[in-house]
Structure formats: C-alpha cells, structure tokens
Amino acid sequence: MEPIIINHETFADHVENHNGIAIVDFWATWCAPCRMMSPIMDELAKEAPDDVLIAKVNVDQEQQLAQEHRVMSIPTLIIYKDGKELDRIVGVTSKDRLTSYYKKGE
C-alpha cells in the first residue's frame, strides 16, 4: 500500500476516528528534507500492520489543516493513538524510530 493522502475533509474519518496508531507526515513538494522522508513513509505504508495508518498531508494544499495542527516546520510527523496526538517529530527521522510506535507490544 501507499500512504493515504489526507485533506481537511477526510482528516477526521481517517485519523481522529482511527483506533490504534496513525502516523501523519505534513510535507511539501519543494521541501528537500520532506523528499528524504518520502521513501521512508512509502516503506512504512507497505510494511506496517493493517491497523496502523500511514498518511500524508501536503501543507501547500492543506494550509488550514497544517495550522490547526500547529505545524510550523516541515516535515512534521505527528503520531496519533486512538485519534489523540501521542508525539511529534520535526525533521527527518528513521524508519526504526517510527516503527517503534507500533512494535512496542510485539
């Protein structure tokens, strides 16, 4: 699978109403660090268990959504658990760090 593209209309359905872990990447096409994160997010989407949501929000197209979630720098990855913000990472991070949010119980 690929990361789900989220917009203002679909954010609640996909993230706020999701039971379990959701990792949302706030990014932009012109952002070099965001382009570094893109293959990592693609790998996560392919490898994550079905109950883990991997999603992306283009901040240029969804400025209001980015503002609502206090995204000041990109990439910002927000990790949600059961629809509530659990953590956030600003900047490029490793796949291992992201998988640690849903592999803890294994």
C-alpha positions in Angstrom: 0.0 0.0 0.0 0.9 3.6 -0.3 0.4 6.3 2.3 -3.1 7.7 2.4 -3.4 11.3 1.2 -5.4 13.2 3.8 -7.1 16.5 3.4 -9.3 18.7 5.6 -12.5 16.8 4.7 -11.0 13.4 5.3 -8.8 14.0 8.4 -11.5 13.2 11.0 -12.5 10.0 9.2 -9.0 8.7 8.8 -7.1 10.0 11.8 -9.4 11.2 14.6 -11.7 8.2 14.3 -8.8 5.7 13.9 -8.4 3.1 16.6 -4.7 2.5 17.1 -1.6 4.2 15.7 -1.7 6.7 12.9 1.5 8.4 11.6 0.8 11.6 9.6 3.5 13.3 7.6 2.9 17.0 7.0 5.1 17.8 3.9 5.5 19.9 0.8 6.9 19.1 -2.7 9.6 21.9 -2.5 11.0 20.7 0.8 14.2 18.7 0.5 14.0 17.0 3.9 10.4 16.1 3.0 11.6 14.4 -0.1 14.1 12.4 2.1 11.2 11.2 4.2 9.0 10.2 1.3 10.6 6.8 0.6 10.6 6.0 4.4 6.9 6.8 4.5 6.3 4.6 1.4 8.2 1.7 3.1 6.2 2.1 6.3 2.9 2.0 4.3 3.9 -1.2 2.7 5.2 -2.9 5.8 3.0 -1.7 8.6 0.3 -3.9 10.0 -3.2 -3.2 8.7 -4.3 -1.5 11.8 -1.5 1.2 11.5 -2.5 4.2 9.4 0.3 5.8 7.4 -0.8 9.2 5.9 0.5 12.3 4.3 -0.8 15.9 4.2 0.5 18.4 1.6 0.8 21.6 3.6 0.7 23.8 0.4 -2.7 22.3 -0.5 -4.0 22.0 3.1 -2.7 25.2 4.9 -5.7 25.4 7.2 -5.2 21.7 8.4 -1.5 22.4 9.0 -2.3 25.5 11.0 -5.0 23.6 13.1 -2.3 21.0 14.0 0.3 23.7 14.8 2.7 22.6 12.1 5.4 25.3 12.0 8.2 23.4 10.2 8.2 20.6 7.7 8.5 17.7 7.6 6.5 17.3 10.8 5.3 13.8 11.6 2.5 13.6 14.1 1.9 10.2 15.8 -1.7 9.7 17.0 -3.1 6.9 19.1 -6.8 6.4 19.1 -7.3 9.8 17.4 -5.2 11.8 20.0 -1.8 13.2 19.5 0.8 11.0 21.1 4.0 12.5 19.9 5.5 14.7 17.1 8.8 14.6 15.3 10.1 17.7 13.4 12.6 16.9 10.7 13.9 13.7 9.1 13.8 10.6 11.2 14.5 6.9 10.8 12.1 4.2 9.9 13.1 2.4 13.1 12.0 5.3 15.2 8.6 5.4 13.5 8.1 1.6 13.7 8.8 1.8 17.5 5.4 3.4 18.0 3.6 0.3 16.9 6.1 -2.5 17.5 6.4 -2.0 21.3 4.0 -4.8 22.1 5.5 -7.4 19.8 
